[in-house]
């Protein structure tokens, strides 16, 4: 837009590449600038938000209709179809629309159960329970089990699963839903995963767990305040909201989150976990709002007049991005849980997706998973890779996580000579 076109020049946005010292003042400033930018396009904030609101309402209606018909809202695809290239057009369309997936038979059930038993042997051999010092962060400290989230990263089970060809197949399939090239740039390598190391969850039968509230993980105030994310979400604020595409990674693969206790240094196309036990749908399992474009609602909602000028609907630094009934009730009407899963199945959800873990009392059966996302090789993930390599070689906790370092002197930790080609490339050794 130029001044000679008869419309105001698009205002520049202020930006902060690290958390501003005065959050309230920065929030007021960015909200004022974002509103001015939208209005310079000839549309009001209310008009732009109404476009998103209508789209969300349509998706929520679809989800409720599927539930009423007794259908599984989450797409379910067999690993064999992914490996053989025989996923149906209908399944692909549903995954694109819902942004989440259960992969049946990602691993053989016996393999997953053997990994689960191997993790138990690994932690017991190294006296984890005798030395456990309690939750290393407040977020997972809320779940209630003692412990539920194990700060373990380098067990044979975890690294074998991360570097498996079967995992690489699923990750490449999921990456293919993203617009790998846009604006004349190839944003990531869809066939090479950066092997982002994460923890495990083991919840025993009979456990009571408070679960985790509805939230999303792509960032916090940095989503509005850093230049890279302002570019990533440009269509929401420049009057072209209809062009917003939740599958476009443009500018996300180089920008990073504000540093803090809940950050993620990597760009993940999908978050995910692999089941190490059978889990029924009503036993404290993952729920999500399976609407990838819901991020547009979350990003625009703070600009409406009912939100205080120094408030981003509760979003701040050092806490996860909350989705609450106070500000996002329309979205949360679409919250739905995963179907029953078996050991060896894997579960995946778009990196922007609102999700939660339901509470459970007197859980029936084990609830065990290892967290393995899809994090394709890109500048942001390549920059994080040296710290991953160092953590792997020394048995340390990765730098995105609390510095607990339980495994540094553990017997049986996965070693460099056990890495295959996928593992070496994933951590940048090759």
PADRENFI-837141 format. One record per residue (C-alpha): residue number from 1; residue in three letters; chain; x negated, y negated, z. Coordinates in steps of 0.1 Angstrom, whole numbers, plus 2048, in hexadecimal, padded with zeros to 3 digits. Last residue first. Layout:
(atom NUM 'ALA' 'A' (X Y Z))
...
// end
This chain:
(atom 430 'UNK' 'A' (6F8 968 85D))
(atom 429 'UNK' 'A' (6F8 961 883))
(atom 428 'UNK' 'A' (715 949 87E))
(atom 427 'UNK' 'A' (72C 958 899))
(atom 426 'UNK' 'A' (745 966 87F))
(atom 425 'UNK' 'A' (729 96F 867))
(atom 424 'UNK' 'A' (719 986 881))
(atom 423 'UNK' 'A' (73A 995 88B))
(atom 422 'UNK' 'A' (746 99C 868))
(atom 421 'UNK' 'A' (724 9AB 85F))
(atom 420 'UNK' 'A' (725 9C2 87D))
(atom 419 'UNK' 'A' (71A 9B9 8A0))
(atom 418 'UNK' 'A' (70D 9D6 8B6))
(atom 417 'UNK' 'A' (6E8 9C9 8B3))
(atom 416 'UNK' 'A' (6F3 9A8 8C3))
(atom 415 'UNK' 'A' (701 9B8 8E3))
(atom 414 'UNK' 'A' (723 9C0 8F2))
(atom 413 'UNK' 'A' (721 9C0 918))
(atom 412 'UNK' 'A' (71C 9E3 927))
(atom 411 'UNK' 'A' (70B 9D8 947))
(atom 410 'UNK' 'A' (713 9B5 952))
(atom 409 'UNK' 'A' (6F8 99B 95A))
(atom 408 'UNK' 'A' (707 97D 948))
(atom 407 'UNK' 'A' (72B 98A 949))
(atom 406 'UNK' 'A' (73A 975 965))
(atom 405 'UNK' 'A' (731 954 955))
(atom 404 'UNK' 'A' (74B 93F 967))
(atom 403 'UNK' 'A' (746 91E 954))
(atom 402 'UNK' 'A' (76B 918 94D))
(atom 401 'UNK' 'A' (773 91B 928))
(atom 400 'UNK' 'A' (76C 908 908))
(atom 399 'UNK' 'A' (747 90D 90E))
(atom 398 'UNK' 'A' (748 932 90A))
(atom 397 'UNK' 'A' (743 946 92A))
(atom 396 'UNK' 'A' (720 954 92B))
(atom 395 'UNK' 'A' (714 977 922))
(atom 394 'UNK' 'A' (6F2 968 916))
(atom 393 'UNK' 'A' (6F3 972 8F2))
(atom 392 'UNK' 'A' (719 96D 8EE))
(atom 391 'UNK' 'A' (718 94B 900))
(atom 390 'UNK' 'A' (6FC 940 8EA))
(atom 389 'UNK' 'A' (70D 94B 8CA))
(atom 388 'UNK' 'A' (72D 93A 8D5))
(atom 387 'UNK' 'A' (71A 91A 8DC))
(atom 386 'UNK' 'A' (70B 91B 8BA))
(atom 385 'UNK' 'A' (72D 922 8AA))
(atom 384 'UNK' 'A' (73F 902 8B5))
(atom 383 'UNK' 'A' (731 8ED 898))
(atom 382 'UNK' 'A' (73A 909 880))
(atom 381 'UNK' 'A' (75E 908 88D))
(atom 380 'UNK' 'A' (762 8E3 887))
(atom 379 'UNK' 'A' (751 8E5 865))
(atom 378 'UNK' 'A' (766 903 859))
(atom 377 'UNK' 'A' (766 928 85D))
(atom 376 'UNK' 'A' (789 935 864))
(atom 375 'UNK' 'A' (796 937 888))
(atom 374 'UNK' 'A' (7B2 952 889))
(atom 373 'UNK' 'A' (7B8 95A 8AD))
(atom 372 'UNK' 'A' (7AD 977 8C4))
(atom 371 'UNK' 'A' (7BB 977 8E8))
(atom 370 'UNK' 'A' (7B9 99A 8F7))
(atom 369 'UNK' 'A' (7D9 9A8 905))
(atom 368 'UNK' 'A' (7E7 9BC 922))
(atom 367 'UNK' 'A' (80A 9BC 931))
(atom 366 'UNK' 'A' (80D 9DD 943))
(atom 365 'UNK' 'A' (82E 9EE 94A))
(atom 364 'UNK' 'A' (84D 9E0 95A))
(atom 363 'UNK' 'A' (846 9BE 96A))
(atom 362 'UNK' 'A' (854 9B9 98C))
(atom 361 'UNK' 'A' (85D 995 986))
(atom 360 'UNK' 'A' (855 984 965))
(atom 359 'UNK' 'A' (851 961 958))
(atom 358 'UNK' 'A' (852 95A 933))
(atom 357 'UNK' 'A' (832 950 921))
(atom 356 'UNK' 'A' (834 930 90D))
(atom 355 'UNK' 'A' (831 923 8EA))
(atom 354 'UNK' 'A' (834 904 8D5))
(atom 353 'UNK' 'A' (823 90A 8B4))
(atom 352 'UNK' 'A' (807 8F4 8A7))
(atom 351 'UNK' 'A' (7EE 910 8A3))
(atom 350 'UNK' 'A' (807 926 890))
(atom 349 'UNK' 'A' (80F 946 8A3))
(atom 348 'UNK' 'A' (801 969 8A3))
(atom 347 'UNK' 'A' (808 98A 8B4))
(atom 346 'UNK' 'A' (7F5 9AB 8B0))
(atom 345 'UNK' 'A' (800 9CF 8B3))
(atom 344 'UNK' 'A' (7E7 9E8 8C0))
(atom 343 'UNK' 'A' (7FA 9F0 8E0))
(atom 342 'UNK' 'A' (81F 9ED 8D7))
(atom 341 'UNK' 'A' (835 9CE 8D4))
(atom 340 'UNK' 'A' (859 9C7 8DD))
(atom 339 'UNK' 'A' (865 9A8 8CB))
(atom 338 'UNK' 'A' (856 986 8D1))
(atom 337 'UNK' 'A' (86A 96B 8E4))
(atom 336 'UNK' 'A' (87F 94E 8D8))
(atom 335 'UNK' 'A' (87F 929 8DE))
(atom 334 'UNK' 'A' (895 917 8C4))
(atom 333 'UNK' 'A' (8A9 903 8DD))
(atom 332 'UNK' 'A' (887 8F6 8E9))
(atom 331 'UNK' 'A' (885 8DF 8CB))
(atom 330 'UNK' 'A' (8A5 8CC 8D2))
(atom 329 'UNK' 'A' (89B 8C9 8F6))
(atom 328 'UNK' 'A' (87A 8B7 8EE))
(atom 327 'UNK' 'A' (878 899 905))
(atom 326 'UNK' 'A' (886 8A3 927))
(atom 325 'UNK' 'A' (889 8C8 91D))
(atom 324 'UNK' 'A' (864 8CA 91C))
(atom 323 'UNK' 'A' (848 8D2 904))
(atom 322 'UNK' 'A' (827 8CB 915))
(atom 321 'UNK' 'A' (805 8C6 903))
(atom 320 'UNK' 'A' (7EC 8D7 91B))
(atom 319 'UNK' 'A' (7DB 8C3 935))
(atom 318 'UNK' 'A' (7B9 8B3 937))
(atom 317 'UNK' 'A' (7C5 894 924))
(atom 316 'UNK' 'A' (7E9 888 922))
(atom 315 'UNK' 'A' (80A 892 912))
(atom 314 'UNK' 'A' (828 88B 928))
(atom 313 'UNK' 'A' (83F 87E 90D))
(atom 312 'UNK' 'A' (823 868 901))
(atom 311 'UNK' 'A' (828 84E 91D))
(atom 310 'UNK' 'A' (81B 82A 920))
(atom 309 'UNK' 'A' (838 81A 90C))
(atom 308 'UNK' 'A' (852 82D 91F))
(atom 307 'UNK' 'A' (866 846 908))
(atom 306 'UNK' 'A' (88A 83C 901))
(atom 305 'UNK' 'A' (880 826 8E4))
(atom 304 'UNK' 'A' (873 842 8CD))
(atom 303 'UNK' 'A' (84D 843 8C6))
(atom 302 'UNK' 'A' (847 860 8DE))
(atom 301 'UNK' 'A' (85C 877 8C8))
(atom 300 'UNK' 'A' (847 872 8A9))
(atom 299 'UNK' 'A' (82A 88B 8B1))
(atom 298 'UNK' 'A' (840 8A5 8C1))
(atom 297 'UNK' 'A' (85A 8A4 8A4))
(atom 296 'UNK' 'A' (83E 8A7 88A))
(atom 295 'UNK' 'A' (82F 8C4 89E))
(atom 294 'UNK' 'A' (850 8D6 899))
(atom 293 'UNK' 'A' (845 8DD 875))
(atom 292 'UNK' 'A' (839 900 87E))
(atom 291 'UNK' 'A' (85C 90A 88B))
(atom 290 'UNK' 'A' (85B 92B 89E))
(atom 289 'UNK' 'A' (861 91C 8C1))
(atom 288 'UNK' 'A' (84D 936 8D4))
(atom 287 'UNK' 'A' (850 950 8EF))
(atom 286 'UNK' 'A' (835 968 8FB))
(atom 285 'UNK' 'A' (83D 984 913))
(atom 284 'UNK' 'A' (848 986 937))
(atom 283 'UNK' 'A' (858 9A8 935))
(atom 282 'UNK' 'A' (878 9A3 921))
(atom 281 'UNK' 'A' (869 9AA 8FE))
(atom 280 'UNK' 'A' (85A 9CB 909))
(atom 279 'UNK' 'A' (835 9CF 90A))
(atom 278 'UNK' 'A' (81F 9ED 900))
(atom 277 'UNK' 'A' (7FB 9E9 90A))
(atom 276 'UNK' 'A' (7DB 9DB 8FB))
(atom 275 'UNK' 'A' (7ED 9C1 8E5))
(atom 274 'UNK' 'A' (7D8 9AB 8CF))
(atom 273 'UNK' 'A' (7DC 985 8D3))
(atom 272 'UNK' 'A' (7E0 968 8BD))
(atom 271 'UNK' 'A' (7DC 943 8B5))
(atom 270 'UNK' 'A' (7DF 93A 891))
(atom 269 'UNK' 'A' (7CD 922 87A))
(atom 268 'UNK' 'A' (7B4 91C 895))
(atom 267 'UNK' 'A' (79C 8FE 894))
(atom 266 'UNK' 'A' (782 903 8AF))
(atom 265 'UNK' 'A' (777 8ED 8CC))
(atom 264 'UNK' 'A' (797 8F5 8E0))
(atom 263 'UNK' 'A' (79E 8DE 8FD))
(atom 262 'UNK' 'A' (7B0 8E5 91E))
(atom 261 'UNK' 'A' (796 8DB 938))
(atom 260 'UNK' 'A' (78B 8BC 925))
(atom 259 'UNK' 'A' (779 8AF 906))
(atom 258 'UNK' 'A' (790 89D 8EE))
(atom 257 'UNK' 'A' (799 8B5 8D1))
(atom 256 'UNK' 'A' (784 8B8 8B1))
(atom 255 'UNK' 'A' (784 8AA 88E))
(atom 254 'UNK' 'A' (773 8BD 872))
(atom 253 'UNK' 'A' (78C 8D8 869))
(atom 252 'UNK' 'A' (7AB 8C3 872))
(atom 251 'UNK' 'A' (7A5 8AA 856))
(atom 250 'UNK' 'A' (7BC 8BC 83D))
(atom 249 'UNK' 'A' (7C9 8DD 84C))
(atom 248 'UNK' 'A' (7EA 8DC 838))
(atom 247 'UNK' 'A' (801 8F7 844))
(atom 246 'UNK' 'A' (816 8E0 85A))
(atom 245 'UNK' 'A' (81F 8CC 83A))
(atom 244 'UNK' 'A' (82B 8A8 83E))
(atom 243 'UNK' 'A' (837 89C 81C))
(atom 242 'UNK' 'A' (85A 893 828))
(atom 241 'UNK' 'A' (84A 87C 842))
(atom 240 'UNK' 'A' (83D 865 827))
(atom 239 'UNK' 'A' (842 844 83A))
(atom 238 'UNK' 'A' (81E 840 845))
(atom 237 'UNK' 'A' (820 84F 868))
(atom 236 'UNK' 'A' (82B 873 864))
(atom 235 'UNK' 'A' (819 876 843))
(atom 234 'UNK' 'A' (7F8 86E 853))
(atom 233 'UNK' 'A' (7F8 88B 86C))
(atom 232 'UNK' 'A' (7D6 898 861))
(atom 231 'UNK' 'A' (7C9 875 85B))
(atom 230 'UNK' 'A' (7D3 86A 87E))
(atom 229 'UNK' 'A' (7C4 88B 889))
(atom 228 'UNK' 'A' (7A2 883 87B))
(atom 227 'UNK' 'A' (7A2 85F 887))
(atom 226 'UNK' 'A' (7A8 868 8AB))
(atom 225 'UNK' 'A' (7C5 859 8C0))
(atom 224 'UNK' 'A' (7E5 86A 8B7))
(atom 223 'UNK' 'A' (7DA 88F 8B9))
(atom 222 'UNK' 'A' (7BE 884 8D0))
(atom 221 'UNK' 'A' (7D9 87F 8EB))
(atom 220 'UNK' 'A' (7DC 8A4 8EF))
(atom 219 'UNK' 'A' (7CF 8C0 8D9))
(atom 218 'UNK' 'A' (7DA 8DD 8C3))
(atom 217 'UNK' 'A' (7E7 8F2 8E1))
(atom 216 'UNK' 'A' (80C 8F1 8E4))
(atom 215 'UNK' 'A' (822 8F3 903))
(atom 214 'UNK' 'A' (840 905 913))
(atom 213 'UNK' 'A' (838 911 936))
(atom 212 'UNK' 'A' (822 92E 93F))
(atom 211 'UNK' 'A' (82C 94D 952))
(atom 210 'UNK' 'A' (834 94D 977))
(atom 209 'UNK' 'A' (829 971 979))
(atom 208 'UNK' 'A' (834 98C 991))
(atom 207 'UNK' 'A' (822 9AD 98B))
(atom 206 'UNK' 'A' (833 9CF 990))
(atom 205 'UNK' 'A' (81F 9DF 973))
(atom 204 'UNK' 'A' (7FE 9CD 96E))
(atom 203 'UNK' 'A' (7F6 9AD 95A))
(atom 202 'UNK' 'A' (7D5 9AE 948))
(atom 201 'UNK' 'A' (7CD 990 932))
(atom 200 'UNK' 'A' (7AD 98D 91F))
(atom 199 'UNK' 'A' (797 96F 916))
(atom 198 'UNK' 'A' (78C 95C 8F8))
(atom 197 'UNK' 'A' (770 95B 8DE))
(atom 196 'UNK' 'A' (776 949 8BD))
(atom 195 'UNK' 'A' (769 961 8A3))
(atom 194 'UNK' 'A' (762 947 887))
(atom 193 'UNK' 'A' (777 95A 86D))
(atom 192 'UNK' 'A' (76C 95D 849))
(atom 191 'UNK' 'A' (785 964 82E))
(atom 190 'UNK' 'A' (798 943 82F))
(atom 189 'UNK' 'A' (779 92E 82C))
(atom 188 'UNK' 'A' (784 90B 837))
(atom 187 'UNK' 'A' (78E 8E8 82C))
(atom 186 'UNK' 'A' (787 8EB 807))
(atom 185 'UNK' 'A' (78B 8C7 7FC))
(atom 184 'UNK' 'A' (79B 8B7 7DE))
(atom 183 'UNK' 'A' (7B6 8A6 7F3))
(atom 182 'UNK' 'A' (7C2 8C9 7FB))
(atom 181 'UNK' 'A' (7B2 8EC 7FB))
(atom 180 'UNK' 'A' (7B9 907 815))
(atom 179 'UNK' 'A' (7DE 8FF 816))
(atom 178 'UNK' 'A' (7E5 917 832))
(atom 177 'UNK' 'A' (7F9 937 82D))
(atom 176 'UNK' 'A' (7D9 949 821))
(atom 175 'UNK' 'A' (7CB 945 844))
(atom 174 'UNK' 'A' (7E3 95F 850))
(atom 173 'UNK' 'A' (7D8 979 837))
(atom 172 'UNK' 'A' (7B4 971 83E))
(atom 171 'UNK' 'A' (7B9 976 863))
(atom 170 'UNK' 'A' (7CC 997 85E))
(atom 169 'UNK' 'A' (7B0 9A5 848))
(atom 168 'UNK' 'A' (795 999 85F))
(atom 167 'UNK' 'A' (7A7 9AA 87C))
(atom 166 'UNK' 'A' (7A8 9CB 869))
(atom 165 'UNK' 'A' (783 9C7 85F))
(atom 164 'UNK' 'A' (77B 9C6 885))
(atom 163 'UNK' 'A' (764 9AB 892))
(atom 162 'UNK' 'A' (77C 99D 8AB))
(atom 161 'UNK' 'A' (788 9C0 8B6))
(atom 160 'UNK' 'A' (765 9CD 8BC))
(atom 159 'UNK' 'A' (75D 9AD 8CE))
(atom 158 'UNK' 'A' (77A 9B0 8E6))
(atom 157 'UNK' 'A' (777 9D5 8ED))
(atom 156 'UNK' 'A' (751 9D4 8F2))
(atom 155 'UNK' 'A' (756 9BA 90D))
(atom 154 'UNK' 'A' (748 998 905))
(atom 153 'UNK' 'A' (763 97F 910))
(atom 152 'UNK' 'A' (76F 985 934))
(atom 151 'UNK' 'A' (77F 969 948))
(atom 150 'UNK' 'A' (79C 981 951))
(atom 149 'UNK' 'A' (7BE 971 94F))
(atom 148 'UNK' 'A' (7D7 983 967))
(atom 147 'UNK' 'A' (7C2 982 986))
(atom 146 'UNK' 'A' (7D1 984 9A0))
(atom 145 'UNK' 'A' (7F3 97E 98F))
(atom 144 'UNK' 'A' (803 95C 994))
(atom 143 'UNK' 'A' (804 94C 971))
(atom 142 'UNK' 'A' (7FB 929 97E))
(atom 141 'UNK' 'A' (7D5 92F 97E))
(atom 140 'UNK' 'A' (7D7 931 958))
(atom 139 'UNK' 'A' (7DA 90B 955))
(atom 138 'UNK' 'A' (7C7 902 975))
(atom 137 'UNK' 'A' (7A6 910 969))
(atom 136 'UNK' 'A' (78C 928 976))
(atom 135 'UNK' 'A' (7A6 93F 987))
(atom 134 'UNK' 'A' (798 951 9A5))
(atom 133 'UNK' 'A' (774 95A 9B0))
(atom 132 'UNK' 'A' (773 97E 9A3))
(atom 131 'UNK' 'A' (754 98F 9B2))
(atom 130 'UNK' 'A' (764 9AE 9C1))
(atom 129 'UNK' 'A' (77C 9B0 9A4))
(atom 128 'UNK' 'A' (760 9AD 98A))
(atom 127 'UNK' 'A' (74B 9C9 998))
(atom 126 'UNK' 'A' (737 9CF 978))
(atom 125 'UNK' 'A' (743 9F3 974))
(atom 124 'UNK' 'A' (766 9E7 97C))
(atom 123 'UNK' 'A' (766 9CD 961))
(atom 122 'UNK' 'A' (759 9E4 946))
(atom 121 'UNK' 'A' (76E A02 950))
(atom 120 'UNK' 'A' (78E 9ED 94F))
(atom 119 'UNK' 'A' (784 9DF 92D))
(atom 118 'UNK' 'A' (77E A01 920))
(atom 117 'UNK' 'A' (7A0 A0D 92B))
(atom 116 'UNK' 'A' (7B0 9F0 917))
(atom 115 'UNK' 'A' (799 9F8 8F9))
(atom 114 'UNK' 'A' (7A4 A1C 8FB))
(atom 113 'UNK' 'A' (7C9 A11 8FB))
(atom 112 'UNK' 'A' (7C3 9FC 8DD))
(atom 111 'UNK' 'A' (7B2 A18 8CA))
(atom 110 'UNK' 'A' (7CD A30 8D3))
(atom 109 'UNK' 'A' (7E7 A18 8C5))
(atom 108 'UNK' 'A' (7D6 A15 8A4))
(atom 107 'UNK' 'A' (7CD 9F1 89D))
(atom 106 'UNK' 'A' (7E2 9D7 88A))
(atom 105 'UNK' 'A' (7FD 9F1 88D))
(atom 104 'UNK' 'A' (819 9D8 88B))
(atom 103 'UNK' 'A' (80F 9B4 884))
(atom 102 'UNK' 'A' (826 99C 896))
(atom 101 'UNK' 'A' (828 97A 885))
(atom 100 'UNK' 'A' (82D 955 88A))
(atom 99 'UNK' 'A' (831 936 875))
(atom 98 'UNK' 'A' (857 93A 871))
(atom 97 'UNK' 'A' (85C 92C 84E))
(atom 96 'UNK' 'A' (83B 939 83F))
(atom 95 'UNK' 'A' (83F 95A 851))
(atom 94 'UNK' 'A' (863 95D 843))
(atom 93 'UNK' 'A' (858 956 820))
(atom 92 'UNK' 'A' (83C 96F 822))
(atom 91 'UNK' 'A' (854 98A 82F))
(atom 90 'UNK' 'A' (86C 983 812))
(atom 89 'UNK' 'A' (851 984 7F8))
(atom 88 'UNK' 'A' (847 9A7 805))
(atom 87 'UNK' 'A' (826 9B0 814))
(atom 86 'UNK' 'A' (816 9C9 7FD))
(atom 85 'UNK' 'A' (7F2 9BD 7FC))
(atom 84 'UNK' 'A' (7E4 9DE 809))
(atom 83 'UNK' 'A' (7D4 9D0 829))
(atom 82 'UNK' 'A' (7F2 9BA 831))
(atom 81 'UNK' 'A' (80A 9D6 829))
(atom 80 'UNK' 'A' (7F7 9EE 83F))
(atom 79 'UNK' 'A' (7F7 9D5 85C))
(atom 78 'UNK' 'A' (81D 9D7 85D))
(atom 77 'UNK' 'A' (82F 9B6 85D))
(atom 76 'UNK' 'A' (848 9A9 877))
(atom 75 'UNK' 'A' (855 985 873))
(atom 74 'UNK' 'A' (862 977 894))
(atom 73 'UNK' 'A' (887 970 894))
(atom 72 'UNK' 'A' (890 994 897))
(atom 71 'UNK' 'A' (8B4 998 88C))
(atom 70 'UNK' 'A' (8D2 99E 8A3))
(atom 69 'UNK' 'A' (8E9 989 88D))
(atom 68 'UNK' 'A' (8ED 970 8A9))
(atom 67 'UNK' 'A' (8C7 96E 8AC))
(atom 66 'UNK' 'A' (8C4 967 887))
(atom 65 'UNK' 'A' (8DF 94B 889))
(atom 64 'UNK' 'A' (8CC 93C 8A7))
(atom 63 'UNK' 'A' (8AC 93A 893))
(atom 62 'UNK' 'A' (8BD 92B 874))
(atom 61 'UNK' 'A' (8CE 911 889))
(atom 60 'UNK' 'A' (8AC 908 899))
(atom 59 'UNK' 'A' (89D 904 877))
(atom 58 'UNK' 'A' (8B9 8ED 86B))
(atom 57 'UNK' 'A' (8B7 8D8 88B))
(atom 56 'UNK' 'A' (891 8D5 886))
(atom 55 'UNK' 'A' (895 8C7 863))
(atom 54 'UNK' 'A' (8B0 8AE 86E))
(atom 53 'UNK' 'A' (899 8A2 88B))
(atom 52 'UNK' 'A' (87C 89E 873))
(atom 51 'UNK' 'A' (890 887 85B))
(atom 50 'UNK' 'A' (8A0 875 879))
(atom 49 'UNK' 'A' (87D 86D 886))
(atom 48 'UNK' 'A' (875 85A 867))
(atom 47 'UNK' 'A' (895 846 868))
(atom 46 'UNK' 'A' (891 83F 88D))
(atom 45 'UNK' 'A' (86D 833 888))
(atom 44 'UNK' 'A' (87A 81B 86E))
(atom 43 'UNK' 'A' (872 81D 849))
(atom 42 'UNK' 'A' (863 803 832))
(atom 41 'UNK' 'A' (840 811 832))
(atom 40 'UNK' 'A' (834 7F5 849))
(atom 39 'UNK' 'A' (84D 802 863))
(atom 38 'UNK' 'A' (83A 822 866))
(atom 37 'UNK' 'A' (819 810 86B))
(atom 36 'UNK' 'A' (828 7F8 884))
(atom 35 'UNK' 'A' (836 815 898))
(atom 34 'UNK' 'A' (814 826 898))
(atom 33 'UNK' 'A' (802 806 8A3))
(atom 32 'UNK' 'A' (81A 800 8C0))
(atom 31 'UNK' 'A' (816 824 8CB))
(atom 30 'UNK' 'A' (7F1 822 8C8))
(atom 29 'UNK' 'A' (7EE 803 8DD))
(atom 28 'UNK' 'A' (806 80E 8F9))
(atom 27 'UNK' 'A' (7F4 830 8FB))
(atom 26 'UNK' 'A' (7D2 81E 8FD))
(atom 25 'UNK' 'A' (7DE 808 919))
(atom 24 'UNK' 'A' (7EB 826 92D))
(atom 23 'UNK' 'A' (7CC 83A 927))
(atom 22 'UNK' 'A' (7B4 821 934))
(atom 21 'UNK' 'A' (792 832 931))
(atom 20 'UNK' 'A' (79A 83E 90D))
(atom 19 'UNK' 'A' (794 863 907))
(atom 18 'UNK' 'A' (77A 868 8EC))
(atom 17 'UNK' 'A' (77C 860 8C6))
(atom 16 'UNK' 'A' (794 843 8CD))
(atom 15 'UNK' 'A' (7A7 835 8B0))
(atom 14 'UNK' 'A' (7B9 815 8A7))
(atom 13 'UNK' 'A' (7D0 819 889))
(atom 12 'UNK' 'A' (7CD 802 86A))
(atom 11 'UNK' 'A' (7ED 7F1 85F))
(atom 10 'UNK' 'A' (7FC 7FA 83D))
(atom 9 'UNK' 'A' (7FD 7D9 829))
(atom 8 'UNK' 'A' (81F 7CA 82A))
(atom 7 'UNK' 'A' (836 7CE 80C))
(atom 6 'UNK' 'A' (838 7B9 7ED))
(atom 5 'UNK' 'A' (81F 7CE 7DA))
(atom 4 'UNK' 'A' (805 7B3 7DC))
(atom 3 'UNK' 'A' (7FD 7BB 800))
(atom 2 'UNK' 'A' (7F2 7DE 7F7))
(atom 1 'UNK' 'A' (800 800 800))
// end
